[in-house]
């Protein structure tokens, strides 16, 4: 039995190729679940969410650098 010859449909999907915005970072921080074990960085969600503006201002330059250099900085 031969599989049917199905051609892939050409679809242009909207893909955002820009670094995350501060608003996207804020939304992601707010969506982190509380009362879960901290990850490998040992930072509990409650600490990140205690002051979303400060956390965002700290993470935005880091994410921007990672985006531009395409690697995680070691310092």
mmCIF file of the N, C-alpha and C atoms, coordinates in Angstrom:
data_MODEL
# 
_entry.id   MODEL 
# 
loop_
_atom_site.group_PDB 
_atom_site.id 
_atom_site.type_symbol 
_atom_site.label_atom_id 
_atom_site.label_alt_id 
_atom_site.label_comp_id 
_atom_site.label_asym_id 
_atom_site.label_entity_id 
_atom_site.label_seq_id 
_atom_site.pdbx_PDB_ins_code 
_atom_site.Cartn_x 
_atom_site.Cartn_y 
_atom_site.Cartn_z 
_atom_site.occupancy 
_atom_site.B_iso_or_equiv 
_atom_site.pdbx_formal_charge 
_atom_site.auth_seq_id 
_atom_site.auth_comp_id 
_atom_site.auth_asym_id 
_atom_site.auth_atom_id 
_atom_site.pdbx_PDB_model_num 
ATOM 1   N N  . UNK A 1 1  ? 0.843  -1.167 0.000  1.00 0.00 ? 1  UNK A N  1 
ATOM 2   C CA . UNK A 1 1  ? 0.000  0.000  0.000  1.00 0.00 ? 1  UNK A CA 1 
ATOM 3   C C  . UNK A 1 1  ? 0.899  1.245  0.000  1.00 0.00 ? 1  UNK A C  1 
ATOM 4   N N  . UNK A 1 2  ? 0.700  2.128  -0.946 1.00 0.00 ? 2  UNK A N  1 
ATOM 5   C CA . UNK A 1 2  ? 1.500  3.340  -1.062 1.00 0.00 ? 2  UNK A CA 1 
ATOM 6   C C  . UNK A 1 2  ? 0.841  4.487  -0.296 1.00 0.00 ? 2  UNK A C  1 
ATOM 7   N N  . UNK A 1 3  ? 1.663  5.257  0.440  1.00 0.00 ? 3  UNK A N  1 
ATOM 8   C CA . UNK A 1 3  ? 1.083  6.413  1.134  1.00 0.00 ? 3  UNK A CA 1 
ATOM 9   C C  . UNK A 1 3  ? 0.663  7.469  0.111  1.00 0.00 ? 3  UNK A C  1 
ATOM 10  N N  . UNK A 1 4  ? -0.355 8.243  0.416  1.00 0.00 ? 4  UNK A N  1 
ATOM 11  C CA . UNK A 1 4  ? -0.807 9.264  -0.529 1.00 0.00 ? 4  UNK A CA 1 
ATOM 12  C C  . UNK A 1 4  ? 0.255  10.352 -0.693 1.00 0.00 ? 4  UNK A C  1 
ATOM 13  N N  . UNK A 1 5  ? 0.363  10.883 -1.891 1.00 0.00 ? 5  UNK A N  1 
ATOM 14  C CA . UNK A 1 5  ? 1.308  11.970 -2.170 1.00 0.00 ? 5  UNK A CA 1 
ATOM 15  C C  . UNK A 1 5  ? 0.644  13.286 -1.777 1.00 0.00 ? 5  UNK A C  1 
ATOM 16  N N  . UNK A 1 6  ? 1.002  13.782 -0.628 1.00 0.00 ? 6  UNK A N  1 
ATOM 17  C CA . UNK A 1 6  ? 0.403  15.016 -0.117 1.00 0.00 ? 6  UNK A CA 1 
ATOM 18  C C  . UNK A 1 6  ? 1.452  16.115 -0.155 1.00 0.00 ? 6  UNK A C  1 
ATOM 19  N N  . UNK A 1 7  ? 1.131  17.190 -0.824 1.00 0.00 ? 7  UNK A N  1 
ATOM 20  C CA . UNK A 1 7  ? 2.052  18.320 -0.881 1.00 0.00 ? 7  UNK A CA 1 
ATOM 21  C C  . UNK A 1 7  ? 1.808  19.237 0.314  1.00 0.00 ? 7  UNK A C  1 
ATOM 22  N N  . UNK A 1 8  ? 2.888  19.765 0.847  1.00 0.00 ? 8  UNK A N  1 
ATOM 23  C CA . UNK A 1 8  ? 2.773  20.702 1.962  1.00 0.00 ? 8  UNK A CA 1 
ATOM 24  C C  . UNK A 1 8  ? 2.178  22.012 1.463  1.00 0.00 ? 8  UNK A C  1 
ATOM 25  N N  . UNK A 1 9  ? 1.262  22.545 2.208  1.00 0.00 ? 9  UNK A N  1 
ATOM 26  C CA . UNK A 1 9  ? 0.652  23.826 1.858  1.00 0.00 ? 9  UNK A CA 1 
ATOM 27  C C  . UNK A 1 9  ? 1.619  24.949 2.179  1.00 0.00 ? 9  UNK A C  1 
ATOM 28  N N  . UNK A 1 10 ? 1.675  25.931 1.312  1.00 0.00 ? 10 UNK A N  1 
ATOM 29  C CA . UNK A 1 10 ? 2.519  27.095 1.561  1.00 0.00 ? 10 UNK A CA 1 
ATOM 30  C C  . UNK A 1 10 ? 1.749  28.065 2.454  1.00 0.00 ? 10 UNK A C  1 
ATOM 31  N N  . UNK A 1 11 ? 2.244  28.226 3.668  1.00 0.00 ? 11 UNK A N  1 
ATOM 32  C CA . UNK A 1 11 ? 1.568  29.098 4.625  1.00 0.00 ? 11 UNK A CA 1 
ATOM 33  C C  . UNK A 1 11 ? 2.588  30.066 5.209  1.00 0.00 ? 11 UNK A C  1 
ATOM 34  N N  . UNK A 1 12 ? 2.296  31.335 5.126  1.00 0.00 ? 12 UNK A N  1 
ATOM 35  C CA . UNK A 1 12 ? 3.138  32.341 5.766  1.00 0.00 ? 12 UNK A CA 1 
ATOM 36  C C  . UNK A 1 12 ? 2.576  32.606 7.154  1.00 0.00 ? 12 UNK A C  1 
ATOM 37  N N  . UNK A 1 13 ? 3.310  32.170 8.165  1.00 0.00 ? 13 UNK A N  1 
ATOM 38  C CA . UNK A 1 13 ? 2.872  32.392 9.535  1.00 0.00 ? 13 UNK A CA 1 
ATOM 39  C C  . UNK A 1 13 ? 3.548  33.637 10.085 1.00 0.00 ? 13 UNK A C  1 
ATOM 40  N N  . UNK A 1 14 ? 2.828  34.438 10.841 1.00 0.00 ? 14 UNK A N  1 
ATOM 41  C CA . UNK A 1 14 ? 3.445  35.627 11.435 1.00 0.00 ? 14 UNK A CA 1 
ATOM 42  C C  . UNK A 1 14 ? 4.376  35.222 12.581 1.00 0.00 ? 14 UNK A C  1 
ATOM 43  N N  . UNK A 1 15 ? 5.665  35.342 12.347 1.00 0.00 ? 15 UNK A N  1 
ATOM 44  C CA . UNK A 1 15 ? 6.651  34.980 13.360 1.00 0.00 ? 15 UNK A CA 1 
ATOM 45  C C  . UNK A 1 15 ? 7.369  36.254 13.783 1.00 0.00 ? 15 UNK A C  1 
ATOM 46  N N  . UNK A 1 16 ? 7.319  36.547 15.061 1.00 0.00 ? 16 UNK A N  1 
ATOM 47  C CA . UNK A 1 16 ? 7.973  37.738 15.595 1.00 0.00 ? 16 UNK A CA 1 
ATOM 48  C C  . UNK A 1 16 ? 9.453  37.436 15.776 1.00 0.00 ? 16 UNK A C  1 
ATOM 49  N N  . UNK A 1 17 ? 10.295 38.150 15.055 1.00 0.00 ? 17 UNK A N  1 
ATOM 50  C CA . UNK A 1 17 ? 11.734 37.916 15.136 1.00 0.00 ? 17 UNK A CA 1 
ATOM 51  C C  . UNK A 1 17 ? 12.446 39.043 15.886 1.00 0.00 ? 17 UNK A C  1 
ATOM 52  N N  . UNK A 1 18 ? 11.704 39.747 16.704 1.00 0.00 ? 18 UNK A N  1 
ATOM 53  C CA . UNK A 1 18 ? 12.269 40.826 17.510 1.00 0.00 ? 18 UNK A CA 1 
ATOM 54  C C  . UNK A 1 18 ? 12.479 40.341 18.934 1.00 0.00 ? 18 UNK A C  1 
ATOM 55  N N  . UNK A 1 19 ? 13.398 40.976 19.658 1.00 0.00 ? 19 UNK A N  1 
ATOM 56  C CA . UNK A 1 19 ? 13.590 40.586 21.060 1.00 0.00 ? 19 UNK A CA 1 
ATOM 57  C C  . UNK A 1 19 ? 12.318 40.849 21.860 1.00 0.00 ? 19 UNK A C  1 
ATOM 58  N N  . UNK A 1 20 ? 12.150 40.160 22.985 1.00 0.00 ? 20 UNK A N  1 
ATOM 59  C CA . UNK A 1 20 ? 10.943 40.376 23.790 1.00 0.00 ? 20 UNK A CA 1 
ATOM 60  C C  . UNK A 1 20 ? 10.867 41.815 24.293 1.00 0.00 ? 20 UNK A C  1 
ATOM 61  N N  . UNK A 1 21 ? 9.659  42.336 24.323 1.00 0.00 ? 21 UNK A N  1 
ATOM 62  C CA . UNK A 1 21 ? 9.448  43.693 24.821 1.00 0.00 ? 21 UNK A CA 1 
ATOM 63  C C  . UNK A 1 21 ? 9.327  43.657 26.346 1.00 0.00 ? 21 UNK A C  1 
ATOM 64  N N  . UNK A 1 22 ? 9.417  44.819 26.956 1.00 0.00 ? 22 UNK A N  1 
ATOM 65  C CA . UNK A 1 22 ? 9.256  44.877 28.409 1.00 0.00 ? 22 UNK A CA 1 
ATOM 66  C C  . UNK A 1 22 ? 7.861  44.422 28.810 1.00 0.00 ? 22 UNK A C  1 
ATOM 67  N N  . UNK A 1 23 ? 6.867  44.727 27.985 1.00 0.00 ? 23 UNK A N  1 
ATOM 68  C CA . UNK A 1 23 ? 5.498  44.303 28.309 1.00 0.00 ? 23 UNK A CA 1 
ATOM 69  C C  . UNK A 1 23 ? 5.374  42.781 28.243 1.00 0.00 ? 23 UNK A C  1 
ATOM 70  N N  . UNK A 1 24 ? 6.008  42.149 27.268 1.00 0.00 ? 24 UNK A N  1 
ATOM 71  C CA . UNK A 1 24 ? 5.983  40.682 27.186 1.00 0.00 ? 24 UNK A CA 1 
ATOM 72  C C  . UNK A 1 24 ? 6.665  40.056 28.397 1.00 0.00 ? 24 UNK A C  1 
ATOM 73  N N  . UNK A 1 25 ? 7.758  40.665 28.836 1.00 0.00 ? 25 UNK A N  1 
ATOM 74  C CA . UNK A 1 25 ? 8.462  40.166 30.019 1.00 0.00 ? 25 UNK A CA 1 
ATOM 75  C C  . UNK A 1 25 ? 7.580  40.326 31.250 1.00 0.00 ? 25 UNK A C  1 
ATOM 76  N N  . UNK A 1 26 ? 6.933  41.490 31.398 1.00 0.00 ? 26 UNK A N  1 
ATOM 77  C CA . UNK A 1 26 ? 6.022  41.722 32.525 1.00 0.00 ? 26 UNK A CA 1 
ATOM 78  C C  . UNK A 1 26 ? 4.910  40.677 32.559 1.00 0.00 ? 26 UNK A C  1 
ATOM 79  N N  . UNK A 1 27 ? 4.319  40.422 31.406 1.00 0.00 ? 27 UNK A N  1 
ATOM 80  C CA . UNK A 1 27 ? 3.228  39.442 31.341 1.00 0.00 ? 27 UNK A CA 1 
ATOM 81  C C  . UNK A 1 27 ? 3.731  38.050 31.724 1.00 0.00 ? 27 UNK A C  1 
ATOM 82  N N  . UNK A 1 28 ? 4.913  37.684 31.260 1.00 0.00 ? 28 UNK A N  1 
ATOM 83  C CA . UNK A 1 28 ? 5.466  36.366 31.580 1.00 0.00 ? 28 UNK A CA 1 
ATOM 84  C C  . UNK A 1 28 ? 5.746  36.240 33.074 1.00 0.00 ? 28 UNK A C  1 
ATOM 85  N N  . UNK A 1 29 ? 6.262  37.300 33.692 1.00 0.00 ? 29 UNK A N  1 
ATOM 86  C CA . UNK A 1 29 ? 6.540  37.278 35.134 1.00 0.00 ? 29 UNK A CA 1 
ATOM 87  C C  . UNK A 1 29 ? 5.240  37.086 35.912 1.00 0.00 ? 29 UNK A C  1 
ATOM 88  N N  . UNK A 1 30 ? 4.208  37.809 35.519 1.00 0.00 ? 30 UNK A N  1 
ATOM 89  C CA . UNK A 1 30 ? 2.918  37.703 36.217 1.00 0.00 ? 30 UNK A CA 1 
ATOM 90  C C  . UNK A 1 30 ? 2.301  36.315 36.092 1.00 0.00 ? 30 UNK A C  1 
ATOM 91  N N  . UNK A 1 31 ? 2.627  35.596 35.021 1.00 0.00 ? 31 UNK A N  1 
ATOM 92  C CA . UNK A 1 31 ? 2.045  34.278 34.788 1.00 0.00 ? 31 UNK A CA 1 
ATOM 93  C C  . UNK A 1 31 ? 2.781  33.153 35.507 1.00 0.00 ? 31 UNK A C  1 
ATOM 94  N N  . UNK A 1 32 ? 3.930  33.444 36.106 1.00 0.00 ? 32 UNK A N  1 
ATOM 95  C CA . UNK A 1 32 ? 4.668  32.414 36.839 1.00 0.00 ? 32 UNK A CA 1 
ATOM 96  C C  . UNK A 1 32 ? 3.827  31.980 38.037 1.00 0.00 ? 32 UNK A C  1 
ATOM 97  N N  . UNK A 1 33 ? 3.742  30.693 38.250 1.00 0.00 ? 33 UNK A N  1 
ATOM 98  C CA . UNK A 1 33 ? 2.928  30.169 39.353 1.00 0.00 ? 33 UNK A CA 1 
ATOM 99  C C  . UNK A 1 33 ? 3.675  30.309 40.677 1.00 0.00 ? 33 UNK A C  1 
ATOM 100 N N  . UNK A 1 34 ? 2.953  30.729 41.714 1.00 0.00 ? 34 UNK A N  1 
ATOM 101 C CA . UNK A 1 34 ? 3.506  30.844 43.063 1.00 0.00 ? 34 UNK A CA 1 
ATOM 102 C C  . UNK A 1 34 ? 3.554  29.480 43.731 1.00 0.00 ? 34 UNK A C  1 
ATOM 103 N N  . UNK A 1 35 ? 4.301  29.407 44.803 1.00 0.00 ? 35 UNK A N  1 
ATOM 104 C CA . UNK A 1 35 ? 4.373  28.226 45.666 1.00 0.00 ? 35 UNK A CA 1 
ATOM 105 C C  . UNK A 1 35 ? 4.861  26.981 44.941 1.00 0.00 ? 35 UNK A C  1 
ATOM 106 N N  . UNK A 1 36 ? 5.735  27.175 43.962 1.00 0.00 ? 36 UNK A N  1 
ATOM 107 C CA . UNK A 1 36 ? 6.376  26.057 43.269 1.00 0.00 ? 36 UNK A CA 1 
ATOM 108 C C  . UNK A 1 36 ? 7.849  26.079 43.645 1.00 0.00 ? 36 UNK A C  1 
ATOM 109 N N  . UNK A 1 37 ? 8.492  24.935 43.540 1.00 0.00 ? 37 UNK A N  1 
ATOM 110 C CA . UNK A 1 37 ? 9.919  24.863 43.850 1.00 0.00 ? 37 UNK A CA 1 
ATOM 111 C C  . UNK A 1 37 ? 10.692 25.762 42.887 1.00 0.00 ? 37 UNK A C  1 
ATOM 112 N N  . UNK A 1 38 ? 11.714 26.421 43.409 1.00 0.00 ? 38 UNK A N  1 
ATOM 113 C CA . UNK A 1 38 ? 12.550 27.282 42.574 1.00 0.00 ? 38 UNK A CA 1 
ATOM 114 C C  . UNK A 1 38 ? 13.299 26.423 41.565 1.00 0.00 ? 38 UNK A C  1 
ATOM 115 N N  . UNK A 1 39 ? 13.624 27.006 40.432 1.00 0.00 ? 39 UNK A N  1 
ATOM 116 C CA . UNK A 1 39 ? 14.363 26.290 39.397 1.00 0.00 ? 39 UNK A CA 1 
ATOM 117 C C  . UNK A 1 39 ? 15.839 26.221 39.719 1.00 0.00 ? 39 UNK A C  1 
ATOM 118 N N  . UNK A 1 40 ? 16.641 25.917 38.715 1.00 0.00 ? 40 UNK A N  1 
ATOM 119 C CA . UNK A 1 40 ? 18.084 25.763 38.917 1.00 0.00 ? 40 UNK A CA 1 
ATOM 120 C C  . UNK A 1 40 ? 18.743 27.064 39.370 1.00 0.00 ? 40 UNK A C  1 
ATOM 121 N N  . UNK A 1 41 ? 18.079 28.196 39.157 1.00 0.00 ? 41 UNK A N  1 
ATOM 122 C CA . UNK A 1 41 ? 18.622 29.483 39.593 1.00 0.00 ? 41 UNK A CA 1 
ATOM 123 C C  . UNK A 1 41 ? 18.318 29.774 41.063 1.00 0.00 ? 41 UNK A C  1 
ATOM 124 N N  . UNK A 1 42 ? 17.491 28.924 41.684 1.00 0.00 ? 42 UNK A N  1 
ATOM 125 C CA . UNK A 1 42 ? 17.098 29.064 43.093 1.00 0.00 ? 42 UNK A CA 1 
ATOM 126 C C  . UNK A 1 42 ? 16.368 30.370 43.402 1.00 0.00 ? 42 UNK A C  1 
ATOM 127 N N  . UNK A 1 43 ? 15.718 30.948 42.409 1.00 0.00 ? 43 UNK A N  1 
ATOM 128 C CA . UNK A 1 43 ? 14.940 32.169 42.624 1.00 0.00 ? 43 UNK A CA 1 
ATOM 129 C C  . UNK A 1 43 ? 13.465 31.784 42.672 1.00 0.00 ? 43 UNK A C  1 
ATOM 130 N N  . UNK A 1 44 ? 12.821 31.917 43.829 1.00 0.00 ? 44 UNK A N  1 
ATOM 131 C CA . UNK A 1 44 ? 11.397 31.566 43.900 1.00 0.00 ? 44 UNK A CA 1 
ATOM 132 C C  . UNK A 1 44 ? 10.539 32.564 43.117 1.00 0.00 ? 44 UNK A C  1 
ATOM 133 N N  . UNK A 1 45 ? 9.426  32.084 42.613 1.00 0.00 ? 45 UNK A N  1 
ATOM 134 C CA . UNK A 1 45 ? 8.517  32.928 41.830 1.00 0.00 ? 45 UNK A CA 1 
ATOM 135 C C  . UNK A 1 45 ? 8.089  34.160 42.616 1.00 0.00 ? 45 UNK A C  1 
ATOM 136 N N  . UNK A 1 46 ? 7.859  33.985 43.897 1.00 0.00 ? 46 UNK A N  1 
ATOM 137 C CA . UNK A 1 46 ? 7.403  35.109 44.723 1.00 0.00 ? 46 UNK A CA 1 
ATOM 138 C C  . UNK A 1 46 ? 8.424  36.245 44.726 1.00 0.00 ? 46 UNK A C  1 
ATOM 139 N N  . UNK A 1 47 ? 9.714  35.912 44.669 1.00 0.00 ? 47 UNK A N  1 
ATOM 140 C CA . UNK A 1 47 ? 10.747 36.948 44.638 1.00 0.00 ? 47 UNK A CA 1 
ATOM 141 C C  . UNK A 1 47 ? 10.686 37.723 43.323 1.00 0.00 ? 47 UNK A C  1 
ATOM 142 N N  . UNK A 1 48 ? 10.512 37.011 42.225 1.00 0.00 ? 48 UNK A N  1 
ATOM 143 C CA . UNK A 1 48 ? 10.420 37.678 40.924 1.00 0.00 ? 48 UNK A CA 1 
ATOM 144 C C  . UNK A 1 48 ? 9.172  38.546 40.840 1.00 0.00 ? 48 UNK A C  1 
ATOM 145 N N  . UNK A 1 49 ? 8.084  38.085 41.444 1.00 0.00 ? 49 UNK A N  1 
ATOM 146 C CA . UNK A 1 49 ? 6.809  38.784 41.346 1.00 0.00 ? 49 UNK A CA 1 
ATOM 147 C C  . UNK A 1 49 ? 6.632  39.867 42.409 1.00 0.00 ? 49 UNK A C  1 
ATOM 148 N N  . UNK A 1 50 ? 7.539  39.947 43.374 1.00 0.00 ? 50 UNK A N  1 
ATOM 149 C CA . UNK A 1 50 ? 7.375  40.920 44.457 1.00 0.00 ? 50 UNK A CA 1 
ATOM 150 C C  . UNK A 1 50 ? 7.421  42.356 43.934 1.00 0.00 ? 50 UNK A C  1 
ATOM 151 N N  . UNK A 1 51 ? 8.208  42.598 42.901 1.00 0.00 ? 51 UNK A N  1 
ATOM 152 C CA . UNK A 1 51 ? 8.239  43.915 42.256 1.00 0.00 ? 51 UNK A CA 1 
ATOM 153 C C  . UNK A 1 51 ? 8.477  43.681 40.768 1.00 0.00 ? 51 UNK A C  1 
ATOM 154 N N  . UNK A 1 52 ? 7.390  43.562 40.035 1.00 0.00 ? 52 UNK A N  1 
ATOM 155 C CA . UNK A 1 52 ? 7.461  43.207 38.615 1.00 0.00 ? 52 UNK A CA 1 
ATOM 156 C C  . UNK A 1 52 ? 8.250  44.250 37.825 1.00 0.00 ? 52 UNK A C  1 
ATOM 157 N N  . UNK A 1 53 ? 8.110  45.520 38.168 1.00 0.00 ? 53 UNK A N  1 
ATOM 158 C CA . UNK A 1 53 ? 8.818  46.577 37.438 1.00 0.00 ? 53 UNK A CA 1 
ATOM 159 C C  . UNK A 1 53 ? 10.327 46.434 37.594 1.00 0.00 ? 53 UNK A C  1 
ATOM 160 N N  . UNK A 1 54 ? 10.784 46.170 38.811 1.00 0.00 ? 54 UNK A N  1 
ATOM 161 C CA . UNK A 1 54 ? 12.220 46.006 39.054 1.00 0.00 ? 54 UNK A CA 1 
ATOM 162 C C  . UNK A 1 54 ? 12.733 44.748 38.360 1.00 0.00 ? 54 UNK A C  1 
ATOM 163 N N  . UNK A 1 55 ? 11.986 43.649 38.484 1.00 0.00 ? 55 UNK A N  1 
ATOM 164 C CA . UNK A 1 55 ? 12.392 42.403 37.838 1.00 0.00 ? 55 UNK A CA 1 
ATOM 165 C C  . UNK A 1 55 ? 12.484 42.598 36.330 1.00 0.00 ? 55 UNK A C  1 
ATOM 166 N N  . UNK A 1 56 ? 11.507 43.278 35.755 1.00 0.00 ? 56 UNK A N  1 
ATOM 167 C CA . UNK A 1 56 ? 11.512 43.535 34.312 1.00 0.00 ? 56 UNK A CA 1 
ATOM 168 C C  . UNK A 1 56 ? 12.718 44.370 33.918 1.00 0.00 ? 56 UNK A C  1 
ATOM 169 N N  . UNK A 1 57 ? 13.016 45.405 34.701 1.00 0.00 ? 57 UNK A N  1 
ATOM 170 C CA . UNK A 1 57 ? 14.151 46.277 34.367 1.00 0.00 ? 57 UNK A CA 1 
ATOM 171 C C  . UNK A 1 57 ? 15.484 45.543 34.491 1.00 0.00 ? 57 UNK A C  1 
ATOM 172 N N  . UNK A 1 58 ? 15.527 44.490 35.293 1.00 0.00 ? 58 UNK A N  1 
ATOM 173 C CA . UNK A 1 58 ? 16.747 43.682 35.406 1.00 0.00 ? 58 UNK A CA 1 
ATOM 174 C C  . UNK A 1 58 ? 16.836 42.647 34.281 1.00 0.00 ? 58 UNK A C  1 
ATOM 175 N N  . UNK A 1 59 ? 15.709 42.070 33.916 1.00 0.00 ? 59 UNK A N  1 
ATOM 176 C CA . UNK A 1 59 ? 15.714 41.003 32.913 1.00 0.00 ? 59 UNK A CA 1 
ATOM 177 C C  . UNK A 1 59 ? 15.785 41.523 31.478 1.00 0.00 ? 59 UNK A C  1 
ATOM 178 N N  . UNK A 1 60 ? 15.185 42.671 31.209 1.00 0.00 ? 60 UNK A N  1 
ATOM 179 C CA . UNK A 1 60 ? 15.148 43.175 29.833 1.00 0.00 ? 60 UNK A CA 1 
ATOM 180 C C  . UNK A 1 60 ? 16.544 43.315 29.218 1.00 0.00 ? 60 UNK A C  1 
ATOM 181 N N  . UNK A 1 61 ? 17.498 43.982 29.885 1.00 0.00 ? 61 UNK A N  1 
ATOM 182 C CA . UNK A 1 61 ? 18.835 44.096 29.273 1.00 0.00 ? 61 UNK A CA 1 
ATOM 183 C C  . UNK A 1 61 ? 19.504 42.725 29.068 1.00 0.00 ? 61 UNK A C  1 
ATOM 184 N N  . UNK A 1 62 ? 19.272 41.808 29.999 1.00 0.00 ? 62 UNK A N  1 
ATOM 185 C CA . UNK A 1 62 ? 19.835 40.465 29.859 1.00 0.00 ? 62 UNK A CA 1 
ATOM 186 C C  . UNK A 1 62 ? 19.246 39.764 28.639 1.00 0.00 ? 62 UNK A C  1 
ATOM 187 N N  . UNK A 1 63 ? 17.922 39.775 28.514 1.00 0.00 ? 63 UNK A N  1 
ATOM 188 C CA . UNK A 1 63 ? 17.272 39.126 27.371 1.00 0.00 ? 63 UNK A CA 1 
ATOM 189 C C  . UNK A 1 63 ? 17.686 39.773 26.055 1.00 0.00 ? 63 UNK A C  1 
ATOM 190 N N  . UNK A 1 64 ? 17.822 41.101 26.065 1.00 0.00 ? 64 UNK A N  1 
ATOM 191 C CA . UNK A 1 64 ? 18.238 41.818 24.851 1.00 0.00 ? 64 UNK A CA 1 
ATOM 192 C C  . UNK A 1 64 ? 19.645 41.392 24.446 1.00 0.00 ? 64 UNK A C  1 
ATOM 193 N N  . UNK A 1 65 ? 20.536 41.271 25.413 1.00 0.00 ? 65 UNK A N  1 
ATOM 194 C CA . UNK A 1 65 ? 21.915 40.854 25.132 1.00 0.00 ? 65 UNK A CA 1 
ATOM 195 C C  . UNK A 1 65 ? 21.945 39.421 24.594 1.00 0.00 ? 65 UNK A C  1 
ATOM 196 N N  . UNK A 1 66 ? 21.178 38.540 25.218 1.00 0.00 ? 66 UNK A N  1 
ATOM 197 C CA . UNK A 1 66 ? 21.097 37.151 24.747 1.00 0.00 ? 66 UNK A CA 1 
ATOM 198 C C  . UNK A 1 66 ? 20.579 37.130 23.313 1.00 0.00 ? 66 UNK A C  1 
ATOM 199 N N  . UNK A 1 67 ? 19.554 37.919 23.024 1.00 0.00 ? 67 UNK A N  1 
ATOM 200 C CA . UNK A 1 67 ? 18.957 37.958 21.689 1.00 0.00 ? 67 UNK A CA 1 
ATOM 201 C C  . UNK A 1 67 ? 19.977 38.439 20.654 1.00 0.00 ? 67 UNK A C  1 
ATOM 202 N N  . UNK A 1 68 ? 20.690 39.520 20.979 1.00 0.00 ? 68 UNK A N  1 
ATOM 203 C CA . UNK A 1 68 ? 21.631 40.114 20.028 1.00 0.00 ? 68 UNK A CA 1 
ATOM 204 C C  . UNK A 1 68 ? 22.863 39.247 19.812 1.00 0.00 ? 68 UNK A C  1 
ATOM 205 N N  . UNK A 1 69 ? 23.380 38.649 20.883 1.00 0.00 ? 69 UNK A N  1 
ATOM 206 C CA . UNK A 1 69 ? 24.603 37.855 20.779 1.00 0.00 ? 69 UNK A CA 1 
ATOM 207 C C  . UNK A 1 69 ? 24.332 36.384 20.483 1.00 0.00 ? 69 UNK A C  1 
ATOM 208 N N  . UNK A 1 70 ? 23.074 35.982 20.590 1.00 0.00 ? 70 UNK A N  1 
ATOM 209 C CA . UNK A 1 70 ? 22.651 34.605 20.340 1.00 0.00 ? 70 UNK A CA 1 
ATOM 210 C C  . UNK A 1 70 ? 23.379 33.597 21.222 1.00 0.00 ? 70 UNK A C  1 
ATOM 211 N N  . UNK A 1 71 ? 23.703 34.023 22.427 1.00 0.00 ? 71 UNK A N  1 
ATOM 212 C CA . UNK A 1 71 ? 24.275 33.120 23.419 1.00 0.00 ? 71 UNK A CA 1 
ATOM 213 C C  . UNK A 1 71 ? 24.070 33.714 24.808 1.00 0.00 ? 71 UNK A C  1 
ATOM 214 N N  . UNK A 1 72 ? 24.053 32.843 25.798 1.00 0.00 ? 72 UNK A N  1 
ATOM 215 C CA . UNK A 1 72 ? 23.851 33.284 27.176 1.00 0.00 ? 72 UNK A CA 1 
ATOM 216 C C  . UNK A 1 72 ? 25.186 33.779 27.720 1.00 0.00 ? 72 UNK A C  1 
ATOM 217 N N  . UNK A 1 73 ? 25.235 35.006 28.243 1.00 0.00 ? 73 UNK A N  1 
ATOM 218 C CA . UNK A 1 73 ? 26.492 35.513 28.803 1.00 0.00 ? 73 UNK A CA 1 
ATOM 219 C C  . UNK A 1 73 ? 26.904 34.720 30.038 1.00 0.00 ? 73 UNK A C  1 
ATOM 220 N N  . UNK A 1 74 ? 28.186 34.551 30.220 1.00 0.00 ? 74 UNK A N  1 
ATOM 221 C CA . UNK A 1 74 ? 28.694 33.772 31.348 1.00 0.00 ? 74 UNK A CA 1 
ATOM 222 C C  . UNK A 1 74 ? 28.964 34.635 32.575 1.00 0.00 ? 74 UNK A C  1 
ATOM 223 N N  . UNK A 1 75 ? 28.922 35.957 32.437 1.00 0.00 ? 75 UNK A N  1 
ATOM 224 C CA . UNK A 1 75 ? 29.197 36.823 33.596 1.00 0.00 ? 75 UNK A CA 1 
ATOM 225 C C  . UNK A 1 75 ? 27.955 37.240 34.315 1.00 0.00 ? 75 UNK A C  1 
# 
